[in-house]
């Protein structure tokens, strides 16, 4: 085979092989990219599911505890309050105000809620766990003297008027949110066979509604109590319990998480609440999600940061999960990857076999050409001799009859 034809055949083979390999490389790149995106989406979906589960579990743990504090009657924030209707052993009525009942908060002790407090415009800050000095000497109960110092340190520098204004704004926002939650519940009531929505806004609304219902269920029985039968007559209007962050008065960056509410007593605005031990709360919350994530962090959230999908509905806290244990992060091995590997092996094998077949074909053509040339060379000498003899006989150049007969025998 001529060199030019050999080059043409190999060029055609190279172009075809390059086209096949480029097509396979492009397909492989696209498939691997799609599989990588699918793997990332699967991890992201698993992390979102883990976050959603953690938020629901944490809010479910917090809601009854906040609701329990919200259900406390307003008069329990006094160390001792008068029992209006009381009798002696002979069932003779005792004069109003003669019988004092110790508040359940007087000896209340909780690592999570170390101190309850109350603010009144005339008396300032006080605590049912820190009775007045004239009462301590006569009190039949044991009083922790450290709570007085704690009350002074936590309330020093607090602007009660600003706190009251923040509570008023929070009450209005909460009232709007409750109406929105009720409308959301109506819109999102689905049949038993319908698929529930799983978007972040719907999840936030659901957790907030659960928190509201938890407070309402505990508040309802207490609203029916005849407060006038327990304490001195008066009109009391108790507002919702609102969690918020307060800056420390000592100028440090640390803030206090408090649960506060407003109570209107005969027109007077009274602020009641409890300080939350942030360290204890973080430890308790982390215990609740220990099986969901390897580690979890909590950070205070601004009051207006309600769009954060990792924010708890019960308190202004953002949850940060590290490496949720339920999320599969192993490298993906999808069927398409295995299929691509098989296609690559088959394609490379086919190209190799085609190259070997082309090489063998070219080699066979070269051998056939050499064989034809050799045969032609070998036949050329006797043919020349035969033609010479035939020409000499035809032109009667041989006069001797014996010699002519010898030539004829040779031609035969």
HUBELSUL-V142548 format. One record per backbone hydrogen bond with DSSP energy under -1.0 kcal/mol. CO is the residue of the C=O (numbers start at 1). NH is the residue of the N-H. E is the energy in kcal/mol with one decimal. If there is no record, write none. Layout:
co nh e
CO NH E
CO NH E
//
This chain:
co nh e
2 6 -2.1
3 7 -2.5
4 8 -2.1
5 9 -2.4
6 10 -2.3
7 11 -2.4
8 12 -2.4
9 13 -2.2
10 14 -2.5
11 15 -2.6
12 16 -2.2
13 17 -2.6
14 18 -2.6
15 19 -2.4
16 20 -2.3
17 21 -2.6
18 22 -2.7
19 23 -2.3
20 24 -2.3
21 25 -2.7
22 26 -2.5
23 27 -2.4
24 28 -2.8
25 29 -2.5
26 30 -2.3
27 31 -2.6
28 32 -2.9
29 33 -2.2
30 34 -2.5
31 35 -2.6
32 36 -2.4
33 37 -2.4
34 38 -2.4
35 39 -2.4
36 40 -2.5
37 41 -2.7
38 42 -2.4
39 43 -2.3
40 44 -3.0
41 45 -2.7
42 46 -2.2
43 47 -2.6
44 48 -2.5
45 49 -2.5
46 50 -2.5
47 51 -2.7
48 52 -2.8
49 53 -2.6
50 54 -2.5
51 55 -2.8
52 56 -2.3
53 57 -2.3
54 58 -2.7
55 59 -2.8
56 60 -2.3
57 61 -1.6
58 62 -2.4
59 63 -2.8
62 66 -2.6
63 67 -2.8
64 68 -1.9
65 69 -1.5
66 70 -2.5
67 71 -1.7
69 72 -1.1
73 76 -1.5
74 77 -1.3
75 78 -1.5
79 103 -2.9
81 101 -3.3
86 94 -2.7
88 91 -2.2
92 88 -1.9
95 98 -1.9
99 83 -2.9
101 81 -2.3
103 106 -1.8
112 277 -2.6
115 275 -3.0
117 273 -2.2
118 126 -2.6
119 271 -2.1
120 124 -3.0
124 120 -1.7
126 118 -2.7
127 130 -1.6
132 135 -1.3
132 136 -1.7
133 137 -1.1
135 139 -1.6
144 147 -1.4
146 150 -2.0
147 151 -2.6
148 152 -2.1
149 153 -2.4
150 154 -2.4
151 155 -1.9
152 156 -1.1
155 158 -1.8
158 160 -1.1
159 163 -2.3
160 164 -2.5
161 165 -2.1
162 166 -2.5
163 167 -2.2
164 168 -2.0
165 169 -2.2
166 170 -2.5
167 171 -2.5
168 172 -1.8
169 173 -2.4
170 174 -2.7
171 175 -2.4
172 176 -2.2
173 177 -2.3
174 178 -2.6
175 179 -1.9
176 180 -2.3
177 181 -2.8
178 182 -2.4
179 183 -2.2
180 184 -2.5
181 185 -2.6
182 186 -1.8
183 187 -2.4
184 188 -2.4
191 194 -1.4
199 203 -2.1
200 204 -2.6
201 205 -2.4
202 206 -2.3
203 207 -2.2
204 208 -2.5
205 209 -2.6
206 210 -2.1
207 211 -2.0
208 212 -2.3
209 213 -2.7
210 214 -2.0
211 215 -1.7
212 216 -2.3
213 217 -2.4
214 218 -1.3
215 219 -2.3
216 220 -2.1
219 223 -2.1
222 225 -1.5
225 227 -1.5
226 229 -1.8
227 230 -1.5
227 231 -2.5
235 266 -2.2
237 264 -2.4
242 260 -2.7
244 258 -2.7
246 256 -3.4
254 248 -1.6
256 246 -2.9
257 276 -2.9
258 244 -2.2
259 274 -1.8
260 242 -4.0
261 272 -2.5
262 239 -2.9
263 270 -3.1
264 237 -1.6
265 268 -2.4
268 265 -2.6
270 263 -3.2
271 119 -3.0
272 261 -2.5
273 117 -2.8
274 259 -2.4
277 281 -2.6
278 282 -2.3
279 283 -2.0
280 284 -2.6
281 285 -2.8
282 286 -2.5
283 287 -1.6
284 288 -1.2
289 292 -1.3
289 293 -1.7
292 325 -1.6
295 322 -2.7
297 320 -2.7
299 318 -2.8
302 305 -1.6
304 306 -1.6
308 311 -1.5
310 319 -2.9
315 317 -2.3
316 301 -2.3
317 312 -2.9
318 299 -1.8
320 297 -2.7
322 295 -1.2
323 294 -1.3
324 327 -1.3
334 338 -1.4
335 339 -2.6
336 340 -2.6
337 341 -2.1
338 342 -2.0
339 343 -2.5
340 344 -2.7
341 345 -2.3
342 346 -2.8
343 347 -3.0
344 348 -2.8
345 349 -2.3
346 350 -2.6
347 351 -2.9
348 352 -2.4
349 353 -2.7
350 354 -2.7
351 355 -2.5
352 356 -2.5
353 357 -2.5
354 358 -2.6
355 359 -2.4
356 360 -2.5
357 361 -2.4
358 362 -2.5
359 363 -2.3
360 364 -2.5
361 365 -2.3
362 366 -2.1
363 367 -2.3
364 368 -2.4
365 369 -2.0
366 370 -2.3
367 371 -2.4
368 372 -2.3
369 373 -2.2
370 374 -2.4
371 375 -2.7
372 376 -2.3
373 377 -2.2
374 378 -2.3
375 379 -2.0
376 380 -1.3
379 383 -1.5
380 384 -1.8
381 385 -1.9
382 386 -2.5
383 387 -2.4
384 388 -2.2
385 389 -2.4
386 390 -2.5
387 391 -2.3
388 392 -2.4
389 393 -2.4
390 394 -2.4
391 395 -2.1
392 397 -2.5
393 396 -1.0
400 404 -2.2
401 405 -2.4
402 406 -1.9
403 407 -1.9
404 408 -2.1
405 409 -2.2
406 410 -1.7
407 411 -2.4
408 412 -1.8
//
